[in-house]
Amino acid sequence: MSFFSTRGGACVTASQAILYGLAADGGLYVPAMFPQISRKKLLELVNMTYCQRASAILRTYLEDFSIPEIDAAVSAAYAKDKFDDAAIAPLRRLNDSTYVLELFHGPTLAFKDMALQLLPHLTTLSARKNGEEREVSILVATSGDTGKAALEGFKDVPGTSCTVFYPMDGVSRVQQLQMTTTGGDNTHVIAVKGNFDDAQTGVKALFSSAEFAGDMNALGKVLSSANSINFGRLVPQVVYYFSAYADLLARGDIQPGEPVNFVVPTGNFGNILAAYYARSMGLPVGRLICASNRNNVLTDFFSTGIYDVRRQFFKTTSPSMDILISSNLERLLFEVADRDGELIATWMRQLKECGSYSVGEQRLDWLNAIFASGFADDRQTAEEIRTVFLQEHYLMDTHTAVASHVLREYRQRTGDATPTVIVSTASPYKFAGDVLSALRDEGAPRETDAFRCAEALEQLSGAPVPAQVRELRNLPVRHTAWCEKDTMGQAVLRAFEPDSCC
Ligand SMILES: *Cc1c(COP(=O)(O)O)cnc(C)c1O
């Protein structure tokens, strides 16, 4: 399988797409075509383990990897000591037609682990396949969860290093501690004075800077990306949509070929794009419902066809979705535009120079045949957590609750009774403070200590605090570096200086 750039250029192998992350013309790598999973193949998935399902899906894209290589990578990534549920991505039934796909059973309690436990294995294999002898230096901009997941994935992986930028005041206390207490000799964590878009824009600028590439090369390093723009992040995410469908078949809750909807709490558009890829590979999907928080630029896009970032940025209780520029949307635009790279390049230029672009009426119709969308503000999110807990005895985190609220409104609006999977992206313990206040009576004093919140949540819900949260309290903070948003390159180089501790 070859990979092209969304902006028209490039023709590379899967391993090159993974190793280099972003195409030289600034575009994202996309597969030349969508491999098809037949009905028969889909039925075969039913009796497979998660690892076997992953291997079956991955090998359709990763043609320059051998099957034993893929099998070994998958087994290492989804090992029993990394995930606290044997199903890896268990599907829970909430009520007659609603399910929750729990993607937070990995080491950092968020769905990013599903991809970032696997990516380092794919990256080191890709380096070897392409004769790359320099250290593969991963640069990440994070809205909170990617950073820790990347650090955990790449920590002490030989031949790699991992540097994470996070917005100084834009992540939860638990998220920040998770990152700044990370061990490993090859990890660096740097706070940026700015919001997530500043951090992401800064990292993108470093990736396209020849000068910075030269500085890194002089240190024996080559840049690579672990952000969700990397195809190696996307392809592991395609797997769990197939896996959820196979689980529904296994339960006998759907018949082969019957469509299923997915509602996805969306930020950078990676997770829901993977669902679109699964659909394009033949998975029977009804609607893909794109759920946003108050930063509802995507809701507006799906209703008007205009993507317009000229708006206020809000900090919300679902910080991993506090994003105005959803990078992975570019891969969907590529399909909307009938794979016309020049048109994508034009739209992206308009976005950069004028802050908006429009895809036009006909392309909007195309989108609306597949996608629905909606958003929840913080109050609606809190209400949803409370309602679902009282009615279904199920505890959701804030991001998952955004999706659940959007589904509730979608069903009221459309009457669509298709079985629907809510994609759950984080453990409620990762955002314990906001989940706790949602459950408590209004007017109750607000607890601010993250650990006490977790304990209170345990008492209320009966679900034990995960070890990853409990042990955070006693881990020393190892990373204290910070920088301005326009000096991120220097901060990276400083982190690599021999006597820099972090
Ligand atoms: C990253 C993240 C999201 C957003 O996912 P995208 O792939 O960026 O759309 C949603 N929820 C949580 C908890 C996340 O960590």
The ligand as an ORCA input file, in Angstrom:
! r2SCAN-3c Opt
* xyz 0 1
  C      -7.673     13.075     22.821
  C      -8.949     12.923     23.505
  C     -10.161     13.191     22.858
  C     -10.212     13.726     21.438
  O      -9.811     12.761     20.495
  P      -9.417     13.210     19.023
  O      -8.900     11.982     18.358
  O      -8.366     14.256     19.173
  O     -10.645     13.742     18.380
  C     -11.329     12.977     23.554
  N     -11.314     12.546     24.833
  C     -10.177     12.280     25.483
  C     -10.240     11.837     26.904
  C      -8.959     12.450     24.852
  O      -7.827     12.184     25.506
*
